[in-house]
């Protein structure tokens, strides 16, 4: 269910690996690190470590996958860090009384790359947060940390040490529990789904004598599936394609008006490509003329549809009459909406 790929060792202190969850279809970048100890006097190695960490995290951010940084940072987080950097260091756990130099290096890294130390944002008692015991003073410290991005999609539910687990180390094993969101997989097309669009197209293509057609089909004892198949086949051969209710009036406009609409589009493109005052005036004048002609064409279309609707009501063909009424109302709604926008 979980696979690990692309393991890469940066140097003896930093390594990266990709973890892919097949259940949630999500991939996470993990960075494991081991920082130089606080007692080390080699400041150059400390600076090199954080420089390599910076470059490694920046490279992994390019693939836009969640990043989790786990490791021994050999730093003791002080109380004053929460005061000055509350977005990086929380106050959910007991912090050290003093701040060390390694702390500031870690803070600079987190501030530069928008990271935060998640150990400090989850409330736990001291015996559950400490990860290492000093061999001389026997004091418990939290130096193994879990870092994530501020805008990360991952939800960290819990972080605690596991004292019962053995790993041949003087550190306690740290357990981090994450909550992953399920990503939408590509759904396979449903072949059993009814072709609703084609059925709507078939109903639109039927003429006023459809009751006699259905009566003949029913008298011959055809099954419902055969009737559906016959209607859909007839719709595919229909000359008038399916249009939305707000665009059916376009079938009744003249060829001259279609050419003027096309010419208006060309003027608009010319104005967008070369935004001069002349091109703008040409487009504005053409647009006013075409809009007035479109309004007249719509009014004529509505008038014709109203006459057809009245004739259908006189014939008591209520189904097609109300269908014609919906067509008229949709055209009027679209026209009034465009008028409001223009005003």
N, C-alpha and C positions, 0 to 999 in steps of 0.2 A: 504493500500500500504506500510505502515511502521509499524513494530512491535517492541516492547520493551520487552526484556527478561533478565534473570539473574541479577536482581537488587540485589546488595550486599552492605551493610553498613559496612565499615571498622571500623569506630568509629564515634563520633559525628561530625567530621570535614571532613571525606573522604567517598565517596560512588562511586560505579561503576555500570554501566548498559550497556547492548548490544542493539544496534539499528540495525535492519535488514531492508533493502530496497528491496521489492519484484520486483520493476521495474528494478533496476540495478543488482539484485542478489548479494548484497554486505552487509557485516556486519562490524560495527564500534564499537569499545570500547570507551565509554565516561566515564570520571572521573570528578566528581564534588567535589570541595574542598573549604574550608574556613580556611584560615591561621590565626594564632594569630595576633592581632593588633600590630602595630609598637610601640605604647605607653606601651604595656605590659612589665613588668619587669621579667616575668617568662621565662627565656631563655631555661629552660628544656623543657617546652611545645613546644617552637618553634623548638628546635632540634628534639624532638620526632615527630612533625608533618612532617618535611622534611624527616626523616628516614622512616616513614610509607609511605610517597609518593614514595620514592625511591623503597622500596620493592614491593609496589602495581604495579608500572609501570613495573618493571622487570618481575613480574608474568604474567601480561597481554601481555608482548612482546613474551612470549613463544608460544602463539597461533597464532602469525604472522598475526594478524589483525591490521588495522589502528587504531591509538590511538589519541583521542582528549582530552585535559585537559582543563576544563573550571572552573573558580572559582575566588573568591576574595582572592588575595594573599597579600593584605594590604601592598604593597610596592610601592615606588615611583621611577621609573626608571630614573637614572641620565644620563646626557649628556656624561660623561666619560665612561659609560658602552659600548656605541657603538664604542668608540675608541679602547678599549681593547678586546671587544668581538663582532666583527661585524657580525659573523655568528649566534649569538644568539639575539642580539638587533639591529634592523634596525634604520634608521634615517628618516623614512617617516613621523613621527609625532613629535610634540613638546615634548621634554623630560624635566624632572625636573633638576634644576640647581645643586642639590646635590644628592649623593647616600647614602642610608640608609643601616642598617645592614640586614634588610629583603631582600634587593636587592641582596646582596652578597650570601645569602642562596639560593635564587632562581637561581642565576647564577651558583652556584656550582651544583645544581640539573640538570640544563639544560646541563651543560658541561659534567657531568657524564653520562647522558642518551641520549645525542645527540638530544636535543630539542631546539626549538626556539620560541620566543614570536612573534606570527603572527600579533598582533596589531601594532607593530612597523615597519612592512614591507608594510603596505597599506597606501597610502597617503590619509589623510582626514583632514579637518579643526578641530580646537580644540573643537568646540562645538559638533562635531560628534564623537570625540574619548574619551572625558572625561566621566567617569562612576560614579563619586561620587563628591559631593560638601561638603567641610569642613564646619561644622555648625558655627564655630566662624569666620574664615577668609573669608568664602564664595569663596574660591579658588577651581577651578575645577581640579580634578586629575584623572588619568587613573590607577586604581588599580584592575579592573576586567579584567583578561587576558585570551587569547586563545593560548594554546601551542600545537604544533604538532611535530612529528619527522622530522629530517632533510631529511631523505630519504623516506618520506611518499608519498604514491601514491595519496593522496588527494590533490586537488587544492583549496586553499582558495581564493575565488574571491573578497569577501568584508567582512569587519567587521565595524560595526558602532553601536552607541547607539540608542535606541528607546525611546525618551522622552515621547511620547504619551501613552506608555504602562504602566499600573499600576500593581504592584505586591506586594503592602503593604510593601515597602522597601524604604530606603533612597538612594538606588543605582538606576541608570538607567539600564533598561534591555539592554543587549548586543545581537545583531543579527549577526550571522556569516553565510555567504552564501558559500556553498561548491559545487564543481563540481565533481560528481562521474562518473567514467568510467564504461561503460557497460561491464560486464563480459560475456564471451561466455558460453551460456547454452548448455547442452548436446542435440545435435540435434537428433531427431527421424529419424531412417532410412527411406529412401524414397523407398517405395515398388514399385512405378511406374517406377523407373529407369531401363533402359534397361540393361541386363546382357552383357556389352561390352566385358568383359574378356572372357566369354564363347563364344561369337561370334568370337572373334579373334582366340580362340582355335579351333573353328569349321572351319574357313578358313584355318588354318594351317594344319588341318587334312584331307582336301580334296585332292583327287588324281588328276592325270592329265585328267581323263575323266569326270571332273565336268561339262563341257558344255553340254554333252549329258544328264546328270542327270537333269540339270536345264531345258533343252528343254522338257523332258518328263513331268516334273512338270508343266511347263507353258501350254503344250498342253492339260493337263487334267484339266486346269482352276482352279488350286488351288489358294487360296488367299495368299497374301504376308505373313500374320501372320503364316499360315500353313507351308509355305516354311521355314520361320525362325525357327519354332518349330522343324521341321524335321532335319534341319542342326545342331541345338544345341543338339538334342538327339543323332545324329550321332557322334558329337564331344565328348560327355560324354563316349561313348563306344570306342573311339579311343585308340589304344595301346600306341601311342607316346604322352606323356604329353606336354603341352605348355612350351617352354623354351624361354628365351630371346635370341636375335640374337647372342649374344656373347658367349652363352653356348650350342648351338645346336650341336657343334662338339663333345660334350661329349658322344653323343649316339654312335659314331662310334669307340670309343677307346676300346681296348681289356680288358678282365677281368684281365689279368696279370697287366696291367698298373693301373687299378683301385685299385688292391691290393697294388701296390707300392705307390700310392698316399695316401692310408689309412695308410700304414706303415710310411710314411713321417710325417703324422699328429701325429702319436703316438710318434715318435722321438722328434718332436717339443714340445709336452706336457711334455715328460720326461725331456727335457732340461729346460723348464720353471719351472717345479717343483723342479728340482735339477740342478741348473746352474753351472755345472762343465765343465772343458775344454774337457773332453772325450765326454760328451753328446753333446756339441756344435759341435765338429768335426764330430760325427756320423750324426747329423742332417744336417750339411753343405754338407757333401759328398752325402748323400741320396737326398738332395734337388737339387744338381747340376745334378745328374743322371736323376731324375724324370723330371726336367725342360727341359732337352734336349729331352727326350722321348715325352713330351707333345708338344714341338715345332714340332717334326717330325709328330706327330699325327695330329696336326692342318694343317701342310703343305699338308699332304695326304688328309685331309678332304676338303681343299680348291681346290686341284687338281680335286677331284671327283666332287665337285660342279660345277667347271668350265666346265668339260666335260658334265654334265647334262644340264647346261645352254646352251651350244652350240647346243646340240641335240634339246632342246626346241625351240631355235631360228630357227633351220632348219625346225621344224614342224609348225612354225609360231604361236606358243603358247606364245604370248608376255607377257601375264599376269603372268604366272608362271615363265617365263624367267627373268623378271625384279624382281620378288620376290626372285628368287635364287640369283640374282646380289646383292640385299640388304643384304642377308644373308652372302654372300662372303665378302662384304665390311665391314660389322660389325665385322666379325671374324678377318679380317686383321687389322682394327683399334685397336681392343682390344689387338692384338698381338704386334703391333708396340708401343702402349702405355706402355705395360709391359716391352718391351725391353728398352725403354727410361728410365723407373724407375730403372731398373736393372743397366744400365750403369751409 
